[in-house]
Amino acid sequence: MNYFKELKVWQKAIELVTETYLKTTSFPKEEIYGLTSQIRRCAVSIPSNIAEGCGRKTNKDFSNFLGISLGSAFEFETQLIICKNLDFIKQEDFNFLEAEIQHIQNMIIKLQSTLENK
């Protein structure tokens, strides 16, 4: 499977990356090499690993990359909570991003389960 752009989970993850970059522009400047950079890298890692997994030859390899993507999604959620606790992000933006990341996590889990059952 190498048509990653057609996968809904990849599309949702790309939207998350865009939203993450937009929402983190207002973070404190002293965090540019800290939390801002880290949460952005996690967001980018999610669709990147989905795409890389699509380029692999076997479903097992693809599933492994989905596992990496899922790990990045949980890391993203953790950092999002830290951002909220530090008042770097508005509650409304937090709620939106948290719902999106949880939806993406569920989509990854379902896709991974489908691949493992083939």
C-alpha positions as CSV (number, residue, x, y, z in Angstrom):
1,M,0.0,0.0,0.0
2,N,1.7,3.2,-1.1
3,Y,-1.2,5.5,-1.6
4,F,-0.8,7.3,1.8
5,K,-2.4,10.5,0.6
6,E,-5.7,8.6,0.2
7,L,-5.7,7.4,3.8
8,K,-8.1,9.4,6.0
9,V,-5.8,9.0,9.0
10,W,-2.9,10.6,7.1
11,Q,-5.2,13.4,6.0
12,K,-6.4,14.1,9.5
13,A,-2.8,14.0,10.8
14,I,-1.7,16.6,8.2
15,E,-4.6,18.8,9.4
16,L,-3.3,18.4,12.9
17,V,0.2,19.4,11.9
18,T,-1.2,22.6,10.3
19,E,-3.3,23.4,13.4
20,T,-0.3,22.7,15.7
21,Y,1.9,25.2,13.8
22,L,-0.8,27.8,13.9
23,K,-1.6,27.4,17.6
24,T,2.0,27.3,18.7
25,T,3.0,30.6,17.0
26,S,1.8,32.5,20.1
27,F,3.9,30.3,22.5
28,P,6.6,32.2,24.5
29,K,9.7,32.9,22.5
30,E,11.9,31.2,25.1
31,E,10.1,28.0,24.2
32,I,11.0,28.0,20.5
33,Y,13.7,25.4,21.1
34,G,11.8,23.7,23.9
35,L,8.2,22.8,24.0
36,T,7.2,24.5,20.8
37,S,9.8,22.6,18.8
38,Q,9.0,19.3,20.5
39,I,5.2,19.4,20.0
40,R,5.7,20.4,16.4
41,R,8.1,17.5,15.8
42,C,5.7,15.1,17.3
43,A,2.9,16.4,15.1
44,V,5.0,16.1,12.0
45,S,6.1,12.6,13.0
46,I,2.6,11.2,13.0
47,P,1.8,11.6,9.2
48,S,5.4,11.1,8.3
49,N,5.5,7.6,9.8
50,I,2.2,6.7,8.3
51,A,3.6,7.7,4.8
52,E,6.8,5.8,5.4
53,G,5.0,2.7,6.5
54,C,2.9,2.8,3.3
55,G,6.1,2.6,1.3
56,R,7.1,-0.6,3.0
57,K,6.6,-4.0,1.3
58,T,4.7,-5.9,3.9
59,N,1.7,-5.2,6.2
60,K,3.9,-6.1,9.1
61,D,6.3,-3.4,8.3
62,F,3.5,-0.9,7.7
63,S,2.0,-1.9,11.1
64,N,5.4,-1.3,12.8
65,F,5.4,2.3,11.4
66,L,1.9,2.8,12.5
67,G,3.1,1.8,16.0
68,I,5.7,4.5,15.8
69,S,3.1,7.0,14.6
70,L,0.8,6.0,17.5
71,G,3.7,6.6,20.0
72,S,4.2,10.1,18.5
73,A,0.5,10.7,18.9
74,F,0.5,9.8,22.6
75,E,3.7,11.9,23.0
76,F,1.8,14.8,21.3
77,E,-1.1,14.5,23.7
78,T,1.2,14.5,26.7
79,Q,2.9,17.7,25.5
80,L,-0.5,19.3,24.7
81,I,-1.5,18.7,28.3
82,I,1.7,20.3,29.5
83,C,1.1,23.3,27.2
84,K,-2.4,23.7,28.8
85,N,-1.1,23.4,32.3
86,L,1.4,26.2,31.5
87,D,-1.3,28.4,30.0
88,F,0.5,28.4,26.6
89,I,-2.8,27.4,24.9
90,K,-6.4,28.5,25.3
91,Q,-8.8,26.0,26.7
92,E,-10.9,26.1,23.5
93,D,-7.8,25.3,21.4
94,F,-6.7,22.6,23.8
95,N,-10.2,20.9,23.6
96,F,-10.1,21.0,19.8
97,L,-6.6,19.6,19.5
98,E,-7.2,17.0,22.2
99,A,-10.3,15.7,20.4
100,E,-8.4,15.6,17.1
101,I,-5.4,13.7,18.5
102,Q,-7.6,11.2,20.2
103,H,-9.5,10.6,17.0
104,I,-6.3,10.1,15.1
105,Q,-5.1,7.7,17.8
106,N,-8.2,5.6,17.4
107,M,-7.9,5.6,13.6
108,I,-4.3,4.4,13.8
109,I,-5.3,1.6,16.2
110,K,-8.1,0.5,13.9
111,L,-5.8,0.6,10.8
112,Q,-3.1,-1.3,12.7
113,S,-5.6,-3.9,13.8
114,T,-6.9,-4.3,10.2
115,L,-3.4,-4.9,8.9
116,E,-2.5,-7.4,11.6
117,N,-5.7,-9.4,10.9
118,K,-4.8,-9.8,7.2
